[in-house]
Amino acid sequence: MLVVGAGLVGLACAWQLQRRGHPVLLVDPAIDGPPAGNAGSWAALGMLMAQVFHRSSGRGWRLRQRSHALWPQWLAALEAEGHGVARRAGLLLLASSADELARQQRLAAERQRRGIPLELWSAERLQGLRPQLQAAALGGLHSPGDGQLDPRQAMAALLASARAGGLSVLGEAACRLERSGHGAGGGWRLIGSAGSRVEAPWLVLCAGVATAALLERLGHSLPMEPVLGQALELELENGLDGLPAWTGPAGGWPGAVLWRGINLVPRPDLPGGRRCWLGATLEPGHLADPTALRDLRGWAGAELGWLGRAAVIRSWQGQRCRPCRQPAPVLEVLEPGLVVASGHYRNGVLLAPATAEWVADRIAAGRGA
C-alpha cells in the first residue's frame, strides 16, 4: 500500500492498514524532519467535538460518533506499546447571543433524549470558574464526553508504533501519479521528487491541498482550497487569586472552552502547569494576517485581564484543506485502487480514526461503495 501524506490522517491510515496486515509505504518529504510551513495537522489544537456536533444524522454525524468510539481504543493500544498520548476530557461552549443560547438549549434536550450527557451551565455558574471567563457569556453547554488531545503527540505515537511494526517511509514529495498495470485492479505508480519510482496495487491520498494537483494529471477534478490557521501558546501569571492556574476549590475549568469560534485549551501538562493554547484563526489563502493574530490574542474580544497579561511562548500556523464543491471530508474511491481521504478542513484530528477505518474497509472489500 502507498499512503501519501504524513499528517495525522495519513499516519492514521498507514497505522490502521499496517495493523490489518498490509505492508505500507508512507510518502512525505517531512517524514523525518520539521513539518512543512503549510502542514495542516500542525495548525490543529486537537479538538474532539463529536457529541456537540450541531447535526444529529447524516455522514458527518456518523463519522464523528465512530471516531468518538475509536479514539479511546486507539489511545489504549498506543499506550500499551509505550506510546502515550494524553487526552483531556471536557468541552465548554459559551453562548455569546440569545440565538446561540437557544440553540444550545435545543441541542442539550435532543442529546439527553439519546442518552448523551450534555449539561447547560448558567451565566452565574460560569462566573465561578477560575481563571474567570467572559462576563458577556449568557450561558454555556458542557460536554464531558468531548475533549482534546495533542496532535503532535498523536502523530509521534502513530509513527513510532507503525515503524516498530515495519512501516516503510519515503522522504520525498509525490510529484506524479501514474496507472501502472500492477496487480489485478490495475495498480499505481508514484514518482517522487528525488526520482524514486514505487508501485503498489492501492494508493491512498491524504495530501491535503496537494491532492488536487496530483489528481488533475489523472483527469480527476477535485478542487481544494487552503484555509490558514494561526495559534498561540501562552503562559499565565504564576497563580491567580492565590491559586495555581486552571484550579480552584470549586472553580477549575471543565476542559477546553470555545468562545465565538476560538478555542482556549488549558495545558497544565506543559512545563510550569500554567500554559494554554489559543486558536485557531480562519484565514482564506496562504498568507498569515498579523491583524488576525492580534485579534486572536484578545480571544475574540474577551477583554480578560489575566489573558492580556499572559506571556506568548510561541506561535504557529498551518493550512487546513477545505473541499470546494462538496462537504468535508472527501472520502472516495475514484478508480480501482485509488482512494482519496483528504479535505478534512477543521476536523482532521477528530475524524482520523473513522477515516482510517473507512479506508481499510474499502481496501478489504476491494470496492468503492
N, C-alpha and C positions, 0 to 999 in steps of 0.2 A: 504494500500500500504506500502511496505517496500522499503526504499531507503537506500542503503549502501554507505557511504562516504559523509562527510560534507565539502568537498571543494566547490569551487564556483559552479561547475557543479551540484554536488549533492544537494546543497542548492537551486539552481535554479529549479531543477526538483521537489523537495519537495514543494517549494513555488507555482510553477505553478499547480501541481496536487491538492494542497490544495485549490487554488483559483477556480479550476474546481469542487470543491465539494467532493473530495476524502479524507477520513481520512488517515493520513500519519504518519508512524513511521520512524524517521531518526536515523540511526545507525552509530555511530562513537565514538571511545574511547576518542577523544579530544573535544567532543562537548561543554563541559563546562570548558575547561582548555586550557593550552598553546598548540599550534599545535605540532604534531609530527615533528621530525627533517627532515623527508623526505617529508613533505606535499607540493605537487606541487603548490597549489594556493599561497603559501607564498613565492615562488620564483618569482612569476609574478610581472611585473611592470604595468600591466593593459592596455597594448597597444590595441587599437581598430583599426586594419588595415584591412578595408574592401574595400574601394574604390581604394586603391593602390595594391590590390592583383594582382599578375602577370598573372593570367588566367582570361578569360572572359566568361567561360562557365563551365559546369560540377557541380558536387555536392558541391565541395569546394566553388565555386563562389556563388552558390545559398544559402548555409548556411551563408556565410558572409553577403550577401546582406539582408537576412532575419533578422539576428541579428542586422545589422545596422539600420533597421527599428524598431526593437523591443526595443532596449535599451532605447531610449528616452521615450517610453511608460512605460517601467518598472520603470525608474527613476522617472517619474512623479507620478506613482502610489505609490511608496515608499515615495516620498516627501509629498504626500497628507496625509499619515499616520504618518508623523513626523519622517521619517527615511531618512534623506537626504544623498545623495551620490554626491559628486562634480564630474562633468565631464568636462575636459578641452579639448576644440576643437583645432584641428590643428595638422598636422604631416608634417615634412620636411625631405625628404630623400636626402642625399647628394651623389653625384656621385664621386667615387674615381678613376674611369678609363674611358677611352673613350668608351669602350663597355657598361659600366653601364650608361653613359650619353646617348648613343644611345637608350638603352632600355627605359630609362625614356622618351625620346622624342617620341618613338613609342607608349608607354602606354598613354601619355598625349593626343596624337592625337586620339587614339582609344576611350578613355574615353570621350573626348569632343564630339565625334560623338554620344555618348549615352546620352549626356547632363549632364555628371558628371564633376564638375568644378575642374579639376586638372590644376595647373599652373607651368610652367617651370621658374626657377629662375636662373639668370646668376651668374657666379662667382663673378662679381663685386657687385651685389646686396647682395650676401651672406656676403661679407666682410664688409657691412654696419651694420650688426647685432651686438648687444652688449648683453652679452659678445661675443667677436669675435670668429668666427668659424675657422675650419681648413683651412689654406691657400692652402692646396693641393686639396680642393674640386673643381672639374671642373664645377659644376653646381648643381642644386637641383630641386626636384619635390615637390611642396607644395599641400597638400590635406586638405582643410579646413573642409571637412566632416568627416574625421577620427579624432582620438584623443586618450585620455587616461582617465581612472578612477582608483581610489584607490581600489584594490581588497579587502583589509581589511574592508574598509568602506562598500563595496558592500555586503560582506559576513555577516557583522554585521547587516546590514539593512534587508537583506533577512531573516536571522534567527529571528530577533526581530519581523518582520512582520508575519512570519509563526507561531511563538509562540503565538502571540496575536490572531491569527486565530485558535488556538487549536492544533498546531503541538505537537506530542508526540516524545520524544527522548529516546534513549537507549545508555548510555555512555560506550559501550563495543566494542571490536573488533569483527568482524564477523569471526568466526573460521571455520564454516562448513555450507554448504547449502544442503538441502535435499528436494526431492519431497515429498509432504505431502498428496496429495489426497484431499486437502482443496479446495472447490469450483469447478465450472463446468469445468474449464480448467486444473484441477489437483492440483494447489496450491503449495506453497513453505514454507519450514520451515527453520529458521535461528537459529543456535546455537551460542551464544555469548561467549566471553572469560571468563565471570564470571558464566557461566552455564545457562544463560537465553535462553528460547526457545520460539520463536514467529512465528506465521504463518500468511500468507496472500495469496490472490489469485494472486497478482502481486508482483514481486521483481525487483527492478531497481538497477543495479550495476554501481556505479560511484566511484569505489575504486582504481583507478589508477593502479599501478603495482600489487597490491594485487589481482586485478580482475582475473589474470591468474591462480593463485593458487586456488582460490575459484571455478573457472570453471573446473579445471582439475579433481577435485573429482567427477564432474558430467559427465566426459567423453568428455569435450569440450577443444580443443586445441586453445588457443588464446594468443600466447606469446607476452609479453610486455617487453620493456627494459627501465631502468631509464636513464635519461639524466640530470645530476646535473647542477644547475644554481646558481651562486653566484651574489650578487648585493650589491651595496653600497648606503648609503645616505651621501651626502656631504653638507657642509655649506661653501658658498663663503665668501670672504672678504667683509667687510661692505662698499659696494659701489665700483663701477668700473667706472673709468673715471668721478668720481664725481656724479654718478647716482646710484640709487638702482639697485641691480641685476635684470636681466631679463627685464629691462625697458629702455626707451630712447625716445627722440623726434621722431625718425624715425627708431629706431633700435631694438625694442623689439622682442624677439623670437616669431615666429608664432606657438608655440606649442612644442611638443617633437621633437627631432632631432635624426635621425638614420644615423650612420656612420659605415660602414664595419660590419654590423650585430649587433652593440651595440647601445642601446637607451640611450639618456640622456634626462631626463624628468624634466623640471622646476617644482618645488613645492612651489610657492610663498605663498600657503595657509598654509604651515607648519610654526612653530614658527620662528620668525625673518624675514620671507619673502625672505630668501637667500639660501634656500636649493634646492637640486636636487637629483634625483635618477639616478643611472648609472648601466646598466646591460642588460641582464644577460649573464653570460658565458654559453658555451655549453661544458660539460664535461661528456663523457660516463661513466656510472657506478655510484657508491655510494660515493666515496671519493673525497673531495674537494682538488683541486690543488692550493697550495699557489702561484705558478707561474702565474696561470690563474688570480688570484685576483690582483696580481701586474700589469699584462698586462691590466686588466680592469681599474685599477686606472689611467692608461695613456690614456684611451679611444682609444684603437686600434692605438697607435702611433700618437695621435693628436698633442702632444707637445705644449700644450696651457698653458701659464704661470698661468693664473687665475685658471685653473683647478688643476694644480700642487700645488698651494698654498691653495687650499680648505681643510678644516678640515674634517676628516672622523668622522661622528656622529655614525654610526653603519653599520654593515654588516650582511647579512643573506643569507640563501641558502635554496634550496628545490629541489625535483626531479620531473621533468616533465616526463610523461609517454608516450612512443612512441611505437606504434604497430610495430611488426617485419615483418609481411607478408602482410600488407595492408595499404592503406593510412590512415592518421589520419583525423578525429576521428573514433572510432569504434561505429557505431550505428546499432544495430542488435537486433532482437527478436529471440533468439536461440531456445526457446521452448515456448509453450503456457504459458504466464505469466512470462517469464524470459527475461528481457530486459537488454542489455548492452549499456551504454552510457559512454564510457571511452576512454583513449588514445588520448586526445586532443593535446598532445605534447605542443606546444608553443601558442596555441590559445584557451585555456580554457576560459579565461575571455571574449574574443570577442564572442565565439560561445555558451556561456552558455544559452542565451535566445532561440536561434534557436534549440539547443539540447533539452531544456526543453519542447518546443512546440512539437518537433518531438515525444518525449516520451509520452506526454499527448495525442497526436493524435493517437498513436499506441494503447494505452490503451483504448481510447474511441472507437476505431474501433474494438478492440479485435482481431487484426490480426497482422501479421508480415510483411505486404507489405509496 
